[in-house]
Amino acid sequence: MKTAVATPNWVWMLLIAAIFGVSSAGALFQQVDDVPPLLRASWRLQLTSLVLAPLALMQWKSYGHSLKSRFMERKTILWLLAGGVFLALHFGAWVASLDETSLTHSLLFVTAHPLIIVFGMALIARFSLSYFRSPNRWEVIGACVGFLGAALALVDLGDEQGGRTVTVWGDFLAFLGAVFVVGYIVSGRVLRKWMPIFLYAFPVTLVGALILIPASYLIEDDFSSMGAFGWIKAEYFWWFLALALIAGLLGHTGLNTCLRYMPPLVVSTSVTMEPIFGSIIGFILFDTGLPGFWTWLGGPILISGILMVIIGSSQENTNNETVEVSN
């Protein structure tokens, strides 16, 4: 009979640190809001890709010809490009939402992607039952509960929290960020079955960063004064280095390290705490304000719905790459 191996204490400590790391991104982004959102998102991904580059190179050197040949296949490259496009769309929409609504609302709506996946599963399964399963009972109930919580939180429209006013447009942008992140999740589920984490994360992050540069140039008026690589300026460098190291390396890489030592359900459940921890970090360190009454009521209901979806999905043995995507 096999004996269950206890999770090492350092893994639990890393999980806590990683959740706080991921949760810090929203508050950090709001501290450099003089930079237009698409350019801000690009700068974050640029610096993150620089941090990931040596780690990806080390993994590349450590693997044999078989993996390298598969990496260069046309299908693999297309999936990497698709992941980068959806990552750019996700970050662009989410960072823009941070300028248009409160920190708490932005974090609540951008973490709602499990609800979107359930809706997509139900829709697609009607047309392609042989390839996609229908959502199970827990997932359907969780999605309904989650959308009810979101509706209640929206009653706080017009409420000012830490200098940010809750708006439909801002909440919609955050929700749009959740929609786009599903594409990145799909890419990760396909490629991470065989591809090492840094060999996946580096090219996808770099593609996302590069796509956002011309997008900012075409859409945002302040691009010319800021520059494509303006994060190297002293007034911005330390903020974006914190985003890359704390939210990116510690947060994302930490979560994926934890997945090697503990059940995916534990990590996925922990990630749903991001709106709570992110709001606490913003309030204590940056005075981002407290949520309104309806957010206090609807937020926990939304998170509860997401948790129900995650529990229901775990019963279907869904892939654990869902937790790779955080902010």
C-alpha positions in Angstrom: 0.0 0.0 0.0 1.3 3.4 -1.0 1.7 6.1 1.7 0.6 9.6 0.9 3.6 12.0 0.9 3.0 15.2 2.9 3.4 18.4 1.0 6.7 20.1 2.2 6.3 23.1 4.4 8.3 25.3 2.0 5.8 24.6 -0.8 3.0 26.0 1.4 5.1 29.0 2.1 5.8 29.4 -1.7 2.1 29.1 -2.4 1.3 31.9 -0.1 4.1 34.1 -1.5 3.0 33.3 -5.1 -0.6 34.3 -4.4 0.4 37.6 -2.9 2.8 38.1 -5.8 0.1 37.6 -8.4 -2.3 39.6 -6.4 0.0 42.6 -6.3 -0.1 43.3 -10.1 -3.3 45.4 -10.2 -2.2 47.8 -7.4 1.3 48.1 -9.0 -0.2 48.9 -12.4 -2.3 51.6 -11.0 0.8 53.4 -9.6 2.0 54.1 -13.1 -1.3 55.2 -14.7 0.3 58.1 -16.5 1.5 55.5 -19.0 -1.3 54.6 -21.4 -2.7 51.1 -20.7 -1.6 49.2 -23.8 1.9 50.5 -23.6 1.9 49.8 -19.8 0.9 46.2 -20.6 3.6 45.9 -23.2 6.3 47.2 -20.9 5.3 44.7 -18.2 5.5 41.8 -20.7 8.8 43.1 -22.2 10.5 43.1 -18.8 9.0 39.8 -17.9 10.2 38.2 -21.1 13.7 39.5 -20.3 13.5 37.8 -16.9 12.3 34.6 -18.6 14.9 34.5 -21.4 17.9 33.1 -19.5 15.6 30.5 -17.8 14.2 29.4 -21.2 17.7 29.2 -22.6 18.8 26.9 -19.7 15.8 24.6 -20.4 16.5 24.6 -24.1 20.1 23.5 -23.6 19.0 20.7 -21.1 16.6 19.0 -23.5 17.4 16.7 -26.4 16.8 16.8 -30.2 13.3 15.2 -30.0 11.8 18.1 -27.9 13.6 20.7 -30.0 12.3 19.3 -33.2 8.7 19.2 -31.9 9.1 22.8 -30.7 10.0 24.0 -34.2 7.0 22.3 -35.8 4.5 24.5 -37.6 1.6 23.5 -35.4 3.6 24.3 -32.2 4.6 27.7 -33.5 1.0 28.5 -34.4 -0.2 27.6 -30.9 2.6 29.8 -29.4 1.6 32.7 -31.6 -2.1 32.2 -30.7 -1.2 32.1 -27.0 0.8 35.4 -27.4 -2.1 37.1 -29.2 -4.6 36.2 -26.5 -2.1 37.2 -23.8 -1.8 40.6 -25.4 -5.5 41.0 -25.6 -6.0 39.9 -22.0 -3.4 42.3 -20.6 -4.5 45.1 -22.8 -8.1 44.9 -21.7 -7.4 44.2 -18.1 -4.8 47.0 -17.6 -7.2 49.4 -19.4 -9.9 48.4 -16.9 -7.7 49.4 -14.0 -8.0 53.0 -15.2 -11.8 52.8 -15.6 -13.0 51.1 -12.5 -12.0 50.3 -8.9 -9.2 47.9 -8.1 -11.5 45.4 -6.5 -14.0 45.3 -9.3 -11.2 44.9 -11.9 -9.8 41.9 -10.0 -13.2 40.4 -9.4 -14.2 40.5 -13.1 -10.9 39.5 -14.6 -10.7 36.3 -12.4 -14.1 35.2 -13.7 -12.7 33.2 -16.6 -13.9 29.8 -15.1 -17.5 31.0 -15.5 -16.8 31.9 -19.2 -15.3 28.5 -19.8 -18.4 26.8 -18.5 -20.6 29.0 -20.8 -18.4 28.2 -23.7 -18.4 24.5 -22.9 -22.2 24.5 -22.9 -22.4 26.4 -26.1 -19.8 24.4 -28.0 -21.1 21.0 -26.7 -24.4 21.6 -28.5 -22.6 21.6 -31.8 -19.7 19.2 -31.2 -20.6 16.6 -28.6 -18.0 14.2 -29.7 -15.2 16.6 -28.9 -16.4 18.7 -26.0 -18.2 17.5 -22.9 -21.1 19.4 -21.4 -20.7 21.1 -18.1 -21.6 19.0 -15.1 -24.0 20.0 -12.3 -21.4 21.7 -10.1 -20.1 23.8 -13.0 -23.6 24.9 -14.1 -24.7 25.9 -10.5 -21.3 27.6 -9.9 -21.6 29.6 -13.1 -25.1 30.7 -12.1 -24.0 31.7 -8.6 -21.0 33.5 -10.0 -23.0 35.6 -12.5 -25.5 36.4 -9.7 -22.6 37.7 -7.6 -21.3 39.8 -10.5 -24.7 41.3 -11.0 -25.0 42.3 -7.3 -21.5 43.9 -7.4 -22.6 46.0 -10.4 -25.1 47.7 -8.2 -22.2 49.7 -6.8 -21.9 51.6 -10.1 -20.8 55.2 -9.5 -19.3 54.3 -6.1 -15.8 55.9 -5.7 -13.1 53.7 -4.2 -9.6 55.2 -3.7 -10.0 57.8 -6.4 -11.5 55.3 -8.9 -15.1 55.2 -9.8 -16.9 51.9 -10.5 -18.2 52.0 -14.1 -19.9 49.6 -16.5 -17.1 50.2 -19.1 -14.3 49.4 -16.6 -16.0 46.3 -15.4 -16.7 45.2 -19.0 -13.0 45.7 -19.9 -12.0 43.5 -16.9 -14.5 40.9 -18.0 -13.2 41.1 -21.5 -9.8 40.4 -20.1 -11.2 37.2 -18.6 -12.7 36.2 -22.0 -9.4 36.7 -23.8 -7.4 34.8 -21.1 -9.4 31.6 -22.0 -7.6 31.5 -25.3 -4.3 31.6 -23.5 -5.5 28.8 -21.2 -6.4 26.7 -24.3 -2.9 27.3 -25.7 -1.3 26.3 -22.5 -3.4 23.2 -22.1 -2.3 22.0 -25.6 1.4 22.8 -25.3 2.2 22.3 -21.6 1.4 18.6 -21.9 4.9 18.2 -23.2 6.6 21.6 -23.3 8.6 22.9 -20.2 7.3 25.9 -18.5 9.9 28.5 -19.5 10.1 27.3 -23.1 6.4 28.0 -23.2 6.2 31.2 -21.2 9.1 33.1 -22.8 8.0 33.1 -26.5 4.3 33.6 -25.6 5.2 36.5 -23.3 7.5 38.0 -25.9 4.9 37.8 -28.7 2.3 39.5 -26.4 4.8 42.3 -25.6 5.6 42.9 -29.3 2.0 42.9 -30.4 1.1 45.6 -27.9 3.7 48.0 -29.2 2.1 48.7 -32.6 -1.4 48.5 -30.9 -0.3 51.3 -28.6 1.2 53.3 -31.4 -2.0 53.2 -33.4 -4.5 53.8 -30.6 -2.8 55.8 -27.8 -1.8 59.4 -28.2 1.0 59.4 -25.6 3.0 56.6 -27.3 5.4 59.0 -29.0 6.3 60.8 -25.8 6.7 57.6 -23.8 8.5 55.4 -26.3 8.2 51.7 -27.0 10.8 50.9 -24.3 10.2 53.7 -21.9 10.3 51.4 -18.9 14.1 51.9 -18.8 13.5 55.4 -17.5 14.3 55.6 -13.8 10.8 56.8 -12.9 9.2 53.6 -14.3 11.9 51.0 -14.1 11.5 49.9 -10.5 7.7 49.6 -10.8 7.9 47.4 -13.9 10.8 45.4 -12.4 8.5 44.7 -9.4 5.8 43.6 -11.8 8.1 41.3 -13.6 9.8 39.8 -10.5 7.0 39.8 -8.0 3.8 39.3 -10.0 5.5 37.5 -12.9 8.4 35.3 -11.7 7.4 34.8 -8.0 3.7 34.7 -8.8 3.3 32.7 -12.0 6.4 30.6 -11.7 5.7 30.0 -8.0 2.3 28.7 -8.7 3.5 26.3 -11.4 6.2 25.1 -9.0 3.6 24.4 -6.4 1.7 22.2 -9.0 4.5 19.7 -8.9 4.0 19.1 -5.2 0.3 19.6 -4.4 -3.1 18.9 -6.1 -4.1 21.3 -8.8 -7.4 21.9 -6.9 -5.5 23.4 -4.0 -3.6 25.8 -6.3 -6.7 26.7 -8.4 -8.7 27.4 -5.3 -5.9 29.6 -3.9 -5.9 31.7 -7.1 -9.5 32.7 -6.6 -8.4 34.7 -3.5 -6.6 37.1 -5.8 -9.4 39.8 -5.6 -9.3 39.6 -1.8 -5.5 39.7 -1.4 -5.1 42.3 -4.2 -7.6 44.6 -2.6 -5.9 44.3 0.8 -2.5 45.0 -0.8 -3.9 48.1 -2.6 -5.7 49.4 0.5 -2.7 49.0 2.9 0.1 50.0 0.6 -1.5 52.4 -1.9 -4.7 53.6 -0.2 -6.9 52.3 -3.0 -10.0 52.5 -0.9 -12.6 50.0 0.4 -15.3 48.4 -1.8 -18.9 49.5 -1.5 -21.7 47.6 0.2 -22.9 45.7 -2.9 -19.3 44.7 -3.8 -18.9 43.3 -0.3 -22.1 41.3 -0.9 -21.7 40.3 -4.5 -17.9 39.7 -4.5 -17.9 36.7 -2.1 -20.8 35.2 -4.0 -18.9 35.6 -7.3 -15.8 34.0 -5.8 -18.0 31.2 -4.3 -19.4 30.5 -7.8 -15.9 30.3 -9.3 -14.9 27.9 -6.5 -17.9 25.7 -7.3 -16.8 25.6 -11.0 -13.3 24.7 -10.0 -14.5 21.9 -7.8 -16.8 20.6 -10.5 -14.1 20.8 -13.1 -11.7 18.8 -10.8 -14.2 16.0 -10.7 -13.8 15.8 -14.5 -10.0 15.6 -14.3 -9.5 18.9 -16.2 -6.0 19.9 -17.0 -4.2 22.0 -14.3 -2.9 24.7 -16.7 -5.8 27.0 -15.7 -3.8 28.3 -12.8 -1.0 29.4 -15.1 -2.9 32.5 -16.1 -2.9 35.3 -13.5 -2.2 38.9 -13.5 
